[in-house]
């Protein structure tokens, strides 16, 4: 629910991702709730995040010995179309996983790093869910990462980055950035969670087992 301060000013989440858009996204999910995709070829590996930064401005990298899997979504904070359906779905997936959510590292990669500065990204993502980590970098680095996921961001008008066509999908890369599955934000949460567990189980079996965290 949108909230205002005593002076009536909106919080960053309300300013960048209006509540009306959220309602529309939720309606889309309810109407098309049976859609689930998980057919990513196991041989496809995405680019690493080494050249990018988290929302605090720190270079992003997985900690040594860290075995969490990622859920990756792409978008931008001023998106007034398909965002924030994907991050909302990620939040619901994490809630459904319960304690197992500690095995998952959710990432929101902005496709508009020029306007999504570190403070903007940090405030907007935190307003959505504190467990999701915002990621940004140079336009070149972000585009390279997006293209490795099969995404080619395209401005929707003559104004650079005024609106960006992009994928609403949720990606599950494995420990070595192998893309294990791709989910639609319109998929039912129980089905996504079940498939996510299955995909991680298969990846662990191929890697010789071991604790996921």
SVG drawing of the C-alpha trace seen along z (x, -y; Angstrom):
<svg xmlns="http://www.w3.org/2000/svg" viewBox="-8 -19 45 55">
<polyline fill="none" stroke="black" stroke-width="0.4" points="0.0,0.0 1.3,-3.4 2.2,-5.6 3.0,-9.3 4.8,-11.3 3.2,-14.0 4.0,-16.5 2.5,-14.2 5.7,-13.4 6.0,-9.9 8.6,-7.4 11.1,-6.4 9.2,-3.1 6.0,-5.0 7.7,-7.6 9.5,-5.3 7.1,-2.3 3.5,-3.7 1.0,-1.6 -1.3,-1.6 1.3,0.2 1.8,2.7 -1.9,3.4 -1.9,3.9 1.1,6.3 -0.7,8.3 -3.8,8.5 -1.7,9.8 -0.2,12.5 -3.7,13.5 -5.1,13.8 -2.1,15.7 -1.1,17.5 -0.5,20.9 2.4,19.7 5.7,21.3 8.9,21.5 12.0,23.5 13.4,24.6 16.8,22.9 19.4,25.1 21.9,26.3 24.9,25.5 24.1,21.7 26.4,19.7 25.8,16.1 28.4,13.4 29.7,13.0 28.9,10.0 32.5,9.2 32.5,5.9 29.3,4.6 28.6,2.9 25.9,3.5 23.5,0.7 26.0,-0.4 28.6,-1.1 30.7,1.9 32.2,4.2 29.9,7.2 31.4,10.6 30.3,13.9 32.1,14.5 34.6,17.4 32.9,20.6 29.5,19.1 27.1,21.6 23.9,19.7 22.1,19.7 20.9,16.4 17.5,15.3 18.2,12.5 15.7,9.9 16.3,7.0 14.5,3.7 14.8,0.0 13.2,-2.0 11.2,-4.3 9.7,-1.4 6.0,-2.0 5.1,1.1 6.3,4.6 8.1,3.6 7.9,4.4 6.1,7.6 9.3,9.7 10.7,8.4 7.3,8.8 7.3,12.4 10.8,12.9 9.7,11.6 6.8,14.1 9.1,17.0 11.5,16.1 8.5,16.0 7.3,19.4 10.8,20.9 10.9,19.9 14.2,20.8 15.4,22.2 15.4,18.6 18.9,18.2 20.2,20.5 19.0,17.9 20.6,14.5 18.0,12.3 19.5,9.6 17.8,6.7 20.0,5.5 19.1,2.0 19.2,1.4 19.3,-2.3 22.4,-2.9 22.7,-6.5 19.6,-7.5 19.5,-4.7 22.3,-6.1 23.4,-4.2 21.1,-6.2 18.1,-5.8 18.7,-2.1 19.2,-1.5 16.1,-3.3 13.8,-1.8 15.0,1.8 15.0,1.6 11.4,0.3 10.4,3.4 12.3,6.0 15.4,5.7 16.5,9.2 16.9,8.1 20.2,6.6 20.3,3.9 23.1,4.2 24.4,1.5 27.5,0.7 28.6,-1.1 26.1,-1.1 28.6,1.1 29.0,3.6 25.2,3.8 24.4,4.3 27.1,7.0 25.5,8.9 22.0,8.4 23.0,9.7 24.5,12.8 21.0,13.5 19.6,13.1 18.3,9.6 18.9,6.7 17.5,3.5 15.9,1.2 14.8,-2.4 11.1,-2.9 11.5,-6.4 14.0,-8.8 15.1,-9.9 17.9,-7.7 16.7,-5.3 13.4,-7.2 11.7,-3.8 13.4,-0.4 11.9,2.7 13.3,5.6 12.5,9.1 10.2,9.6 11.6,13.1 13.3,14.4 16.5,16.2 18.1,18.9 21.9,19.0 23.9,21.8 27.1,21.6 29.2,21.2 26.6,18.8 25.2,21.6 21.5,20.6 19.5,23.4 16.0,22.1 13.9,19.1 10.6,18.3 7.7,16.0 6.6,13.5 3.1,14.7 3.8,18.3 2.2,19.7 4.6,19.4 4.2,23.1 5.1,24.3 8.1,22.0 9.3,23.0 8.9,26.7 10.8,26.3 13.5,24.1 14.1,26.8 14.3,29.4 16.7,27.4 19.0,26.8 18.9,30.5 19.9,31.5 22.8,28.9 24.0,30.1 23.9,33.7 26.0,32.9 28.5,31.1 28.8,34.0 26.3,32.9 27.3,30.9 25.4,28.4 23.7,25.6 25.0,23.0"/>
</svg>
